[in-house]
Amino acid sequence: MNQSIERDSTHGPQIFGHPRGLMTLFATEAFERFTYYGMRAILILFMTAAIADGGLGLDDRTASAIYGLYISGTYLLSLLGGWIADRLIGQQRAVVWGGVMIMLGNGCLATGNTQLFFIGLMVIVLGVGLLKPNISAIVAQLYPEGGSRRDAGFSIFYMGINVGATLGSLLVPMAAEAFGWNAGFALPAIGMLIGLVQFQVTKHYLGTSGVVPMGEPATWTPIVGFMVVLVAVMAAVLLGMVQLDPLAVSKALNWALVALAAGFFGYLLFAAGLQLDERKRVVAMIALFIACAMFWAGFEQAGASFNLFAERHTDRVMFGWELPAGTLQAVNPAFIIIFAPVFAAIWVNLGRRNLDPSAPAKFAIGLILMGFGFLVMFLAARYVVAGEKVLPTWLMLTYLLHTFGELCLSPVGLSSMTKLAPPRFVGQVMGLWFLATALGNNLAGQFAGEIDPNNLPGMPGQFLYLFWWGFIAGVVLLVLTPFIRKMMAGVK
């Protein structure tokens, strides 16, 4: 049929050649990302705001550690969320349960109660862990034939992510500025509620995709055990029976994640019975894992140190109105919307000429661009030390460079890891990618905490350190690219 809407025997109505269910998932993910990025845009600002101003009154180091643990947790719990959906409840129910938890968690934040605030953060982490990996899995199931049509479907789906992120980063800080912190946290809860209602009303367009668990059946025993331990720890902390230092917990998590990754890689190299070419590819995966963690440790300064810089050191007055600091968080997803098609076209054109950079080279370019973003912040911080407030264009230029770095590294990351993985370990390697991102995000919180607001002369040095962090890592990876490509043993 030569119409925009037609009928497909497998997945019902079609819109412009794609299953109608894609629009259900597009809208659900857009509202979830509206909620996630909207709350992220005000999270550290709320934690560091004075108690008299309705905030928690935490110092930067503590607030940054909590921020890093929260962002890291959403990726770590995605491993558990994927397992629950695959083995127990199916992806569609995981999306609903996850959305409900995200909504309730943000509702806890909106109460203004300190104890409920931290409970809310934990509930949101669990909710994102359930929803995030499984909604992407349903998108894949809508295209059982795979191929370019599925790729196009994912491109549309990812557009929903960035539309939601942009709107959330704009509207939530504005609500917090106009009506107070409670309203700022309530708006994401309302956004998730709308997303859930939309999903329930239109989920029939998904057909059977994501209804039945795809993996081997399992029991609830380990999940119940995990929840009992989590509730017990939460209760002990809230009742004052146990004192937790967020920075100490963050550092301990670093070591735990590194040990877990090292153990898994060691097993693959020495005990999994892999062929020589497969072991070579494991070496390549190790290099990409390290590069991934280092990139996100710098990139995730956006919601931490950059957000605080925007609030304290940026002249945000436009036409007589001061722009809320958190709204600058909308710049990155807006740049993604603008430049993602440009980068896709660049890679395609280079590929036609056999000049498309390899995955390690793209990782290296991404790290170098991220490093140069911090060089911009180093220059801006020098003006701050001289007693001036800087224009938002400094942060915007940094976000532009970081966005370019993200567009080099992120799209190719998971794809490369799964191609390099031994066939029977693909699922575990996908989890390893989440683990690398979690490690980077956790490190980001610690880096942000090193920027001392009471020691402004030290601020340029911290940003310069992060410039060298990204630049040197990128150059080393670029130098090692021929060796890593050899270790990839024919994988493109």
Secondary structure, 3 states (H helix, E strand, C coil): CCCCEEEECCCEEEECCEECHHHHHHHHHHHHHHHHHHHHHHHHHHHHCCHHHCCCCCCHHHHHHHHHHHHHHHHHHHHHHHHHHHHHHCHHHHHHHHHHHHHHHHHHHHCCCHHHHHHHHHHHHHHHHHHHHHHHHHHHHCCCCCHHHHHHHHHHHHHHHHHHHHHHHHHHHHHHHHHCHHHHHHHHHHHHHHHHHHHHHHHHHHCCCCCCCCCCCCCCHHHHHHHHHHHHHHHHHHCCCCCCCHHHHHHHHHHHHHHHHHHHHHHHHHCCCCCHHHHHHHHHHHHHHHHHHHHHHHHHHHHCHHHHHHHHHECCEECCEECCHHHHHHHHHHHHHHHHHHHHHHHHHHHHCCCCCCHHHHHHHHHHHHHHHHHHHHHHHHHHHCCCCECCHHHHHHHHHHHHHHHHHHHHHHHHHHHHCCHHHHHHHHHHHHHHHHHHHHHHHHHHHCCCCCCHHHHHHHHHHHHHHHHHHHHHHHHHHHHHHHHCCCCC
